[in-house]
């Protein structure tokens, strides 16, 4: 029988009066479904049989003894529970006790022991029987005694005790609630021991004490569990977890834990990372990409694309950017010592003259801008600087400059010296400086006193070897070889022998020099710029084929000098182009300063010192004008000097090898090729295109991992290798974008001004009408419209407007064109004069529009409408003239 609640009802016993409510703790119980037990309940409660036909017939828990309940809450009854407690000592009927065990005992004494410390005295009346009955109820035996003066109870009487009750009865028995009842002259045939007589027995006292202790212990345990649960719920928070992590974890691991806790509740596409986390992941990536990929698979780490996107938003303006060198410093912090040796390359790229007005920065891009100055001249070239590893394959562009003409010697000297100092400051070992033989670079080499005898210059006391790019020297040598004759020990070289050889060899099915083509023999303007064409002319295949023809008599003996020259240049270029790839050509193997390599270099030094260049046109000596000769002398001596410097700094000089193909400008030429491809294979990109491409390619090179620059592959080593300061918020690896100064919003919502031309005299009125019509789009009222139609008479100054106008329905002189008052034209004319005077001064600095606005807003003008938008008019005027002027520079 279960307890039911949720609505109000009363106990069926009228004298009880208990009512069920939501807040009461008293339980109510339905009558049993078993008919036999239900009849006993009705009999005990003295209720008629038709009582159950009523609704909500319930009996409250007050009518049951505690032993009738299954739990302490007293809301569940035992299956055999029977109500026994009723008010006013009401009598209840008896039930059958035939199922219980009844035992009768007889005693000849006056005292009967009932398992109690108090003896029970029995009257000594001769008419009474000295016998008693013990009724077994469950595991307990209850003593039933005859009342004094009562007749002898016959043995045929059956006694029964209802299960779960503490009373017994017969057909005419009476419950004894007090000692006075016990001595009454009732005719009852049996009785039950008083409850008060056995309350304080030692066993019950001990059980009550144990029950009390257990209840207190249970209550205490429940309170403890509740307190611990509350404490655990308060402690089980992300803040407490992070607090413990800060005490016991390293900064690197703590950063990873924090980031993963932040990303746990987010969608993978919505992950957000702090700068510290990005910086740490970047460090792990540079230390060991395999570890990074492993951690990326099990943790929420930012991808390389995310890191590249973050860094690509920072401006890389022309010049030496300090934070760019900080980026490079962070990257090389993971390099091994030998990976820090590098060369600095410099070269120029031709640009298309163009000025770009950047509205977000309020700056015009495309003026001449070097490390020292910025002038009001449109840039025609871009000077780019790149560093490249000598012992390890890596490269990184570091700076660029816009120049109007080829970079002057003074500016170039300052740029090169400042760049090398910054590179040395960030712990890079700049060993050499490599350029082509442009006139500005040749002038710079002379200004720092570079010569064949002194193939280096010094920066802060450090020797920097000067090398001219070997591929450029080879092209220059080929071009001069085709244009002039070389005199060597009274013997002349001539390209006609190569032409004779090609004419014969090209007709054969099996050729001796299969790569030789017409472009090699008669190079055009673009073919002269191709290194591979020059390398295939000065090749062992061509020399061997010509030797074969010479022996067969198909070439004259005079061709021997040309053949020897080709063979010597082939071996020289092989020495300057050695690489890690195994090669059967002995001179193409890595440079180790062997006797064979030294002998050939020494021979070529003597060769270039003796060579004379004779013009084919007039036979004059033009050797003094041949820059390639001095370039080879400087480069050969520079290579020998570089070997000494590198061999001194290496740990194992006997095992050191030098890959000379890393001592050229191929990396920079490839970078220029990528610049051109970024803009649709445009050979001459504009300055703003170069600016955007440099920024993108810097990040692309920055995030290229160097497989040989470091060798940490274990995650424990990596996390221990990271310096705690490297993940601090003050590190500049991910700097905040620099402030752009005062920003002035010049958004005007239109770009059709790009298709207009600035007025001279008559066209001024037409353009003024355009400006006024745009102002009407911001505010238009009857007063403004009337002001825009003020001109009605035809004048010579308005002829352009007259012929430009379309005929309208009103048949006005100027159609639908806006023709305001003369004071508006005078106002625009004054604005133009100020703009022409001030623009050249402001254009080369940031905040062009902001500075112009400060002057233009002071020009007096009064429109009849108080709501006329003066600010918009000035913005539109500045945008129009800025666009026109940058196209005319």
Buried (B, 14 or more C-beta within 10 A) or exposed (E): BEBBEEEEBBBBBEEBEBEBEEEEEBBBBBBBEEEEBBBBBBBBBEBEEEEBEEEEBBBBBBBBBEEBBEEEEBBBBBEEBBBBEBEEEEEBEBBEBEEBEBEEEEEEEEEBEBEEEEEBEBBEEEEBBBBBBBBEBEEEEBBBBBBBBBEEBEEEBEBBBBBBBBBBBBEEBBBBEEEEBBEBEBEBBBBBBBEEEBEEBEEEEEEEEEEEEEEEEEEEEEEEEEEEEEEEEEEEEEEEBBEEBEEEBBBBBBBBBBBBBBBEEEEEEEBEBBBBBBBBBBBBBBBBBEBBEEBBEEEBBBEBEBBBEBBBEBEBBBBBBEBBBBBBBBBBBBBEEBBBBBBBBBBBBEBBBBBBBBBEBBBBBBBBBBBEEBBBBBBBBBBBBBBBBBBBBBBBBBBBBBBBEBBBBEBBBBBBBBBBBBBBEBEBBBBBBBBBBBEBBBBBBEEBEBBBEBBBBEBEEBBBBBBBBBBBBBBBBBBBBBEBBBBBEEEBBBBBBBEBBBEBBBEEEEBBBEBBBEBBBEBEEEBBEBBEBBBBBBBBBBBBBBBBBBEEEBBEEBBBBBBBBBBBBBBBBBBBBBEEEEEEEEBBBBBBBEEEBEEBBEEBBEBBEEBBBBEEEEEEEBBEEBBBBBBBBBBBBBBBBBBEBBBEBBEEEEEBBBBBBBBBBBBBBEBBEBBBEBBEEEEBBBBBBBBBBBBBBBBEBBBBBBEBBBEBEEBEBBBEBBEEEBBEEEBBBBBEEEEBEEBBEBEBEEEEBEEBEBBEEBBBBBBBBBBBBBBBEBEEEEBBEEBBBEBEEEEEBBBBBBEBBEEEEEEBBBBEBBBBBEEBBEBBEBBBEBBEEBBEEBBBBBBBBBBBBEBBEEBEBEBEBEEBBBEBBBBBBBBBBBBBBBEEB
